[in-house]
Amino acid sequence: MDQLRRFGRLLVILVGACLAAYAAEPTGARAGNEVPVVAALCDAFAAKLGVRPAYRRVKKSKDGTITIRGLTTEIEQAPAADRKIKATLSVERITLSGITEQNGLFDVAEVKLTNLILISDDDAETSSALRLPEVVLAHLYLKPSGNLLAAGGSILPLGSQAQSLLAKDGVFSSGGTSLQFGLMEASWQGDPDTGLGQTHLRIDDIRYPASAIRRSDPSGTVLSLLGGGDLVFDLAGSGGTTADGGAFDVALTLRSLGVFRLAGRLASPILGVLASASGSSQSDATVPAPQPSAMMIKGFTLRYEDHSLTGKLLAMLAADQGVDQEKLVANTTAALEQGLTAVQNQTLTEQLKTSVQTYLASPRSFTVRAELAQPASVVQLVESAASGPAAFLSQFPISIAAND
């Protein structure tokens, strides 16, 4: 589903654009008589995206509310050495209200972006577009921060934050297909001086249309699993960091089919970054710029909770192969056992065999857990998994359970 991949990529760019407002360049970059908070916002975009946005005009009301009209900017990111992502961001109107300033730093009680459009052209055959009628940020903090630019897969606990983000009725379009979502909501609570705290994200009622599924799967197999309608799913995630470590939990819910969940525990985070902040405060513009630290994982759980998907798949595969479901389960278990001969771990092989048999006989849940002897980075886990089951399991022992 190439459209889903594009949606994820464009969503990352959008989040990056919103996060740009979390770390403004020093106010010395202001041009002429530009309104200070507007200059801080534009400098933030420039610091994150490399290009300072342009806008048609700014209006300041008697109550202090500031309205920016016709903001546009170009975005160019290079997540890989051989590929660049180019995009254009435009916002019809940005309203900043409830602005307060202390020690040269701004707290904007509400930022409302109206008719936000993000169009991506990443050298593919078709461009992509994300349209949001309205995005609302609560308590957006703009502060001097030097070089608060995060590398992929890193945590920056000293990054400034907005308390919440809310968007509704978004539409993503690519290649003649539109993907809709009903609600996007994010929030952060914590200590602005260290960045330690809790983050929550949810995107509800994401709809991948049946017409697009039919085009990619003319056999109708996927549609039959979905009951002939759209694929509807929700995405939710949370994460928290403390001085001793942290945890994360991400869930993908396929409506009426099942839930995929990934949870993990983080090793004691970014001690060097926290140390760099000792004796300083986020209200102090001289806080040293922290350096990114790799996310180190010391344990994870991968779990699938079945609602109806497994039963539908078993019935379909049994019919295709002309066997009953008991025979299909036996064949599946034997093939799995044969595929694990290279692992040379009889205990794990028996555990997996028993768990698969138990799960397929009465599908409820299937869980894989790992407790790491030494914390590992996300990159290490991915590279080990890509080397094959034997290499991965030799480094990261796991346990398996069904219907627990």
Salt bridges, closest charged atoms under 4 A:
ASP2 OD1 - ARG5 NH2 2.19
ASP2 OD2 - ARG6 NE 2.95
GLU34 OE1 - ARG52 NH2 2.92
ASP43 OD1 - ARG52 NE 2.97
GLU76 OE2 - LYS84 NZ 3.36
GLU92 OE2 - ARG93 NH1 3.95
ASP107 OD1 - HIS139 ND1 3.13
ASP122 OD1 - ARG6 NH1 3.75
ASP122 OD2 - ARG9 NH1 2.04
GLU185 OE1 - ARG202 NH1 3.36
ASP204 OD2 - ARG202 NH2 2.09
ASP205 OD1 - ARG207 NE 3.26
ASP205 OD1 - ARG255 NH2 3.96
ASP230 OD2 - ARG207 NH1 3.98
ASP234 OD2 - ARG255 NE 2.84
ASP249 OD1 - ARG261 NH1 3.11
GLU305 OE2 - ARG303 NE 3.02
GLU337 OE1 - LYS353 NZ 3.60
GLU371 OE1 - ARG265 NH2 2.31
ASP404 OD1 - ARG303 NH1 2.76
ASP404 OD2 - ARG369 NH2 3.16
